[in-house]
Amino acid sequence: MNILFILIPLGVMLLGFAVAAFIWAVSNGQYDDLDSPAWRILLDDDRRPPEQGNKPSDLPPADPDNPSRKDGEPEQ
């Protein structure tokens, strides 16, 4: 019976810690985007998207077998 005097305050402290961690996670945006991280691992796109103002010649080659060909250039 004396164990209840230890377990009840310990349970209340753990509950308070869990609520504080949840509030911290929500306020820091941990639940803002739930879909993108799951899809990001499936995408095999190591290239960065082109920034505005870049020339097409700055882009990496589209065909790894023909590195002289860039994205957007017609095949010869």
N, C-alpha and C positions, 0 to 999 in steps of 0.2 A: 504494500500500500504506500510505503514511503517513496517508492520509485516514481509515483505519479507527480510528486513535488519536483522532480527533476525533468521528467519527460514532457509535462505540459508546458513549462516555460521554454524548453528546448524546441518543442514543436511550434510554438508561437514565434520564436526567433527565426526558425527556418522559413516559416510562412512569410514573415516580414522581409527576409532576405530575398525570397522568390518574387514577391511583389515589387520590391525595389529594383531587382534585376530586370523584370519585365517592363517597368516604367522607363528605366534607363534605355533599354533596347528600342522601345517605341519612340522615345524622344530623339534618339540618334539615327532613326531611319532604317533600322534593320528589317522592317516589314514593308518598306515602301515598294520594292520591286521583287516580287516573289517568282516571276516567270523567267526573267533573263538569265540568272545564274544557272538554272537547270538546262537551258538551251545552249549556253555559252560553251559548255564542255563538249557538246555534240558537233559544234561548228569547227571545221578544220580550216580556218581562215587566219593564217599568220600575218597576212599583209594588212597594213593599216589602210583605211579608206583614204582616197586622195583628198588632199585639202584644196580649198579653192585657191586658184591662182597657179597651181602646179601645171607644168607643161606635160603633155602626154609622154614625152621622152623621159620624164623623171620617174614614171611608174615602173615597177618591176616587170620582167617579161611574163607574158601570159602563158607561153608555151615553154615548159622546162626543157623540152627536147631541142627547141630552137631559141636560144637566149637572145638572138638578135631581134626577134619579133616582139614588139611591145603591145600592150593592150590598146585596142582601138585601131591598130594598123591592119590593113588588108593583107591577107595571105598571098604570097607571090607564087 
